[in-house]
Amino acid sequence: MLELCWRSGVRLGQWRQKLHQQVGSWPLRLPVPVISIGNIAVGGTGKTPITEALARHWISRGGAPGIVSRGYRRGTDGNDEYQMLQKRLPEVPHFQDRCRHRAGTLLLEQHPDTDLILIDDGFQHRRLFRDLDLVLLDGADPLAGGRCVPLGRLREPWQNLDRADHLILTRLERCDERQLRESTSFLQQWFPGTPRWQARTEVEAVRAIDGGPGPSDPEPVHAFCGIGDPDSFCGTLKSLDWDLVGHTAFGDHHRYTLGDLENLNSKARAQGASFLICTAKDAVKIETLDRGAIGSQVPILVLEIGTSLDVAALLAIFADRSSAGKRELPTAS
């Protein structure tokens, strides 16, 4: 019954979208090309690393990208994804607003040289027109169990993947050959005309939270995170042969307090951990705390990740099929 209620809400939203489209009020357009990076499941599928990779490669082509996102649970300084991307891509403007068209309009007003807008988590936001819809799916479980929230993890029925321009199977490092074969076979059967891509999570560095290098060899660690899929973080650490002696999972977008750090330090010491370790999304919130107010501290490490997705090939295809009337797109140098 609960799932039926959710599906009814999704259908009502789709009816509303069609009504707006019929009267011409949606979709709203921006004067530059737009690429949406989204998914159909709650929890993480690697949207932010792929958004970052697309922005970096667009810059390498001579372009000037901007990013818009909803900013779920954002404060005055934006949410954790905003803060992380600002730290890693300080030259890329990033505006957050529930209405992504309004965010994009403000971004272009203040940064008129911007020639590409990336929507981080935009598949369900139909108000803003996009030239390319990229949808990320977990390679091991692309349909997220097959059931909608609250009984499952789907935001909308999986049949709606027919709106996607490209499907990207992510986190393949967690798949075995059978899982990957079944996932690709399913997508080929149901969405035969939609191009498919594959991407693995790549570890770029393990660093100290204060900016120094991490240990040269894996050590006993207590992991903690406040992300959509905490199991993926633990899986990555285990694949790197870190001795995971404990793990604390907070809610997605958790706002850390000194009390949280004190509890984490107590757990790590009790378990014999040499370090605490977290994701880059967690680190940007912890760095703002007065950690000096805590006594004896277990050092904190940060896991920095990227993606193996061939963004160069993807953006080359996008540039080739760019819509008429848009600004001239930069060519690869």
N, C-alpha and C positions, 0 to 999 in steps of 0.2 A: 504494500500500500504506500509506504513512504517513497519507494522508488517511482511508483506511478505518479505521485504528486510532483516529484522533481521533474519527471519527463513532461508532465502537463505544463509545468512552468517553462521548460525549455521550448515546448511547442508554442506557448503563448508569446514568448519572446520572438520566436521566428515569425509568427503571424504579424507581430508589431513591426518587425523589420521589413517584411514584404509590403505592409501598408505604407510605411515611409518611402519605400522604393517606388511604389505605384504612384504616389503623389509627387515624387521627385524631390523630397526633402532629404533622403539618404540615397547613396552614401555621399558624404561631404568630401570634397577633394582639396588637396594641397597642390601648390604650383611646382612641386618637385616629385620625383619618383618615391614611392613608399614600399618598403618590404616589411612584412609582418613575420615575426618569429613566435610561434605559439605551440600549444598542445591541446589535447582533449581530456587530460587527466589531471586531477589534483596531485600535488607533489612534484618533485623535480624530475625533469628530463634533460637538463643541460641547456636551457634557453639562454641564460646569461653568458656563459662562455662562448656560445656560437654568435650571439649578438656582438660580443667584443671582437671575435675573430673577423666577422664581416666588416666591422668598423675599421679595424686595423688594415685590412686588405684594401678597403676603399681608399683610405688615406695613401697607401702605397701606390695606387693608381693615379694619384694626384687629385683625388676628390676630397670633399669636406662633408662628412656625415654628421648627422645629429640623431639623438635617441629620444623617444618619448615612451612613457609607461604610465600605468595607473598610479603607482606609488602606494600600494597596499600597506597599511599600518605605518605610513610615513610620519615623521615629525617635522619640525621646522627645517631640519637639514636633510630632508628626504629619508627614504627607507634604506635598508642595508644594501640592496642591490644598487641603488643610486650612489651611495657613498663608496661602494667598492669600485664601480665603473668610473666614478670621478677620480678616484685615486689611481687607477690603472690607465685611464684615458683622459687625462686632465684637459687635453685640447679639444675634446668632443663635447659640445653642449648637450645637456640632458635635462628635459623638462618633464615634470610629473603632474598629471591631472586626470581625474576620472574621465573627462572628455578628451580623448587623444587628439581630436581635431583642434580643440582650443590650445592644447599643449604645443602642437605642431605650428599653429599660427603664431603663437608668442615666440617660439624658438626662431622661426624665420624672420620675424620682425626684429629681433635682437641680434640675430646671426644671419644676415642676408646672403652670405656666401655659401651657406649650406646647400648642397645639391643632392642629398639623399636623406630620407628619414627612415630610421629603423624603429619598428614598434616592438618593444620587449613584452611578450605575452599578449598578442593581439588577435588570436584566432576568434575568440568569442565577441570581440568588439567590432560590430559590423557597421557602426556609424561612419567610420573613416574608410574611404576607398584605399585599397592597396593594389599596387601593380604586381606584387608577388606574395603568395601566401605559403610560407614554409611551416610545416607541422612536424613536430618532433614526437617520436614514439619510442618508448623503452624497448630495446631490441629483444629482451627476454619476455616481455609481457606487453605487446603493443596495444592491446585493448584494455589494459588495466583491470583485468578480471571480467570485463564484459558487462558490468552493471553500473548504473548511474548512482551518484550520491543520493541518499546516504548509505545505501546498502553496498555500494561499490565505490570506485574512484573516478568514474567517468564524469566529466562536466556536462556532456551531452552525448546522445547516442552515437556509437562509432560509425554508423552509416553516414554521418555528416562529414566524414573525411573526404567525401566526394567534392567538397568545396576547395580542398587543398590543391595548390599548383605543384608542390613537391612534398614528398614524404621522406623524413630522415630518421632512420633507425639509429638510436644513440646508445651509449654505454655498452658497446659490444664486448668490452672486456669482461662483462658479467654473464655473457652468453656462452653456452656450449654450442657445438655444431648443430645438434638437433634443434635447439631452440631457434637459432638463427634461420635454419632451413624452413622450419614451420612458420616463422614470422614472415619471411620473404614470400613463401608460397601463398600464404593467406592474402597478403597485399596484392600479389600478382592476380589472384583469382577474383578479388572483389574490386580492385582499382587498377586494372591492367594498363590504362592509358596514362597513369600518373607516374612521373619519374621518381625513382627511389635512390636514396643516398645512404651511406653508412658512416658512422663516426664513433670513435673510441674516446674515452676520457684520457687525456695525457697529463701526467704530472710534470709541471714545469719546475717546481722548487719546493723544498721544505726549509723555511726560514724561521728565525727567531722573531717574535712579535715586535720587538724593538728595531728590527731591520737588519740584524746581523745574520750570519750564516747559521744553518742548523747543524746538527751532528753529522759527521761523515758516514756513520753506520747507524742502522735502525737500533732503537733503544726501547725499553719498556715504557709505554705511554698510556695515559688515560685520555680517551677521546671524548670530546663534547661538541655539540652542534645544535643549532636551531634552524634547521632547513626542512624542506618538504619531504625528503627521503633520507633519513639518517642512516639507514642500512647501507646506502650506496657509499657514504663516507667511510664507514667501517670496512666495507668490502675493498675499497681502494687502499686503505692502510694495510689490510691483510695481504693484498696482492704485492705490496712493497716489502713484505716480510717484517713489518713492525710488530713488536710484541704487545698486542692490545690486552692490557691487564684489566681494563674497565672502560665503560662507556656511559655517558649521560646524555640523553636526548631531551632537548627543550622543544617547545612549540615553534612552528615556523615563524620567522621574523621576531624571535624572542628578544626582548630588551634586557640586557644583562645589568645586574646590580653588583655592588661589592659583596653583598651577602651570597650571591651565586658563586663568586670567585672564591670566597672563603670556604664554602661547602666543597667546591671542586678541589681546592688545595688539600682539604682534609681527606677526601676520598683518594686522591693520588698518593699522598704520603702513606695512608693505611694499606694501599695495594702495592707499594714499592715501586711506583712509577717514577722514572727519572724526569719525565716531561708531561705536561698537558699538551694536547694538540687539537686544533680547531680548523674550520674552513676560513677562507678569506672573507666571506660574508659575516662570519661571527667576529673576526678580528677587528673590523672597522668600528664595531660597537664597543668592544673591550678597550680599544686604544683610547677612547674618550674618558675612561674611568680613572680615578685617582688610585692606581694600584699600589702606590707607596703607602696608602693608609692601612694596607694589610701587612701583617708581620712577615714571618718566613714564608716565602713564596716558591712554589714549584715553577720552573721556567715554562713559558708557553711557546709552542711552535705553531706555525701556520702552514697549511697545505695549499699551495697555489696550483690551480689546474687550468688546462686549456682543452682544445679539441683537435682531433685528427681530420675533421671534415675538410674536404677540398674546396675551400671557399673561393679560391681563384677560379676554378672551373665553374662554380655556381654563379659567381658574379659576372663571368664572361658571357654565360648564357643569358643572364638577366640584361646585360648591356646590349646584347644583340637584338633582344626582343622588346626593348624599351618603347614605351608608348609615344606616339607622335604628339607633338605639342609640349613635351616636357623639356626642361633644360637639357642642353647637350651633356651627355655623360662622359666622364673622363675615360680615356683609353689606356690600356695597360702599357707601361713604359718598358 
